[in-house]
């Protein structure tokens, strides 16, 4: 989690490791362990956008990736025919 972000997630964290190297290569990130997973965790992680990266559990990471990919998919409007 990017340092200075995710206060709601940090509040519930069971542990926090500071100054870890993040996906951008900087040490401006913290590793936070959360006590829950599933749909609630997915929703909360997605609310924080690029300030949160899920490392584990693999199922939650896969759900986050799937949700982000789905958000990028073009959708047909009800009054349009599919291409």
C-alpha positions as CSV (number, residue, x, y, z in Angstrom):
1,X,0.0,0.0,0.0
2,X,1.4,3.4,-0.9
3,X,2.5,5.3,2.2
4,X,0.0,7.9,3.2
5,X,-2.9,6.0,1.6
6,X,-5.5,3.5,2.7
7,X,-6.3,4.7,6.1
8,X,-9.5,2.5,6.3
9,X,-7.4,-0.6,5.5
10,X,-4.6,0.3,7.8
11,X,-7.0,0.7,10.7
12,X,-8.0,-3.0,10.5
13,X,-4.5,-4.3,9.7
14,X,-3.1,-7.1,11.8
15,X,0.4,-6.1,10.9
16,X,2.3,-3.4,9.0
17,X,5.8,-3.5,7.5
18,X,7.0,0.0,6.4
19,X,9.3,1.1,3.7
20,X,9.0,-2.0,1.4
21,X,9.8,-1.8,-2.2
22,X,6.6,-1.3,-4.2
23,X,5.7,-2.1,-7.8
24,X,7.2,1.2,-9.0
25,X,10.6,0.3,-7.5
26,X,10.4,2.9,-4.7
27,X,10.4,2.2,-1.0
28,X,7.4,4.5,-0.5
29,X,5.1,1.5,0.2
30,X,4.0,-0.4,3.3
31,X,3.0,-4.1,3.4
32,X,-0.2,-4.5,5.4
33,X,-1.8,-7.7,6.5
34,X,-5.6,-7.7,6.7
35,X,-7.8,-10.0,8.7
36,X,-10.3,-10.7,5.9
37,X,-10.7,-11.6,2.3
38,X,-13.5,-12.3,-0.1
39,X,-16.0,-9.8,-1.5
40,X,-15.5,-7.3,1.3
41,X,-11.7,-7.2,0.8
42,X,-12.2,-7.0,-3.0
43,X,-14.4,-4.0,-2.7
44,X,-12.2,-2.2,-0.2
45,X,-9.1,-2.8,-2.3
46,X,-10.7,-1.6,-5.5
47,X,-11.8,1.6,-3.7
48,X,-8.2,2.5,-3.2
49,X,-7.2,2.3,-6.8
50,X,-3.5,2.4,-7.7
51,X,-2.5,3.0,-4.0
52,X,-3.0,-0.7,-3.2
53,X,-1.4,-3.8,-4.7
54,X,-2.5,-7.2,-3.6
55,X,0.3,-9.7,-3.1
56,X,-1.7,-12.5,-1.5
57,X,-3.9,-14.5,-1.1
58,X,-3.7,-15.6,-4.8
59,X,-7.5,-15.8,-5.0
60,X,-8.0,-12.1,-4.0
61,X,-5.2,-11.0,-6.3
62,X,-6.9,-12.9,-9.2
63,X,-10.3,-11.3,-8.3
64,X,-8.7,-7.8,-8.3
65,X,-7.1,-8.4,-11.7
66,X,-10.3,-9.8,-13.1
67,X,-12.4,-6.8,-11.8
68,X,-9.9,-4.3,-13.2
69,X,-9.8,-6.0,-16.6
70,X,-13.6,-6.1,-16.7
71,X,-13.7,-2.4,-16.0
72,X,-11.6,-1.8,-19.1
73,X,-13.8,-3.9,-21.4
74,X,-16.0,-1.8,-23.7
75,X,-19.7,-2.4,-23.1
76,X,-22.5,-1.9,-25.5
77,X,-25.2,0.5,-24.6
78,X,-28.7,-0.9,-24.5
79,X,-29.7,1.0,-27.6
80,X,-26.7,-0.3,-29.6
81,X,-26.2,-3.6,-31.4
82,X,-23.1,-5.6,-30.6
83,X,-20.3,-5.2,-33.1
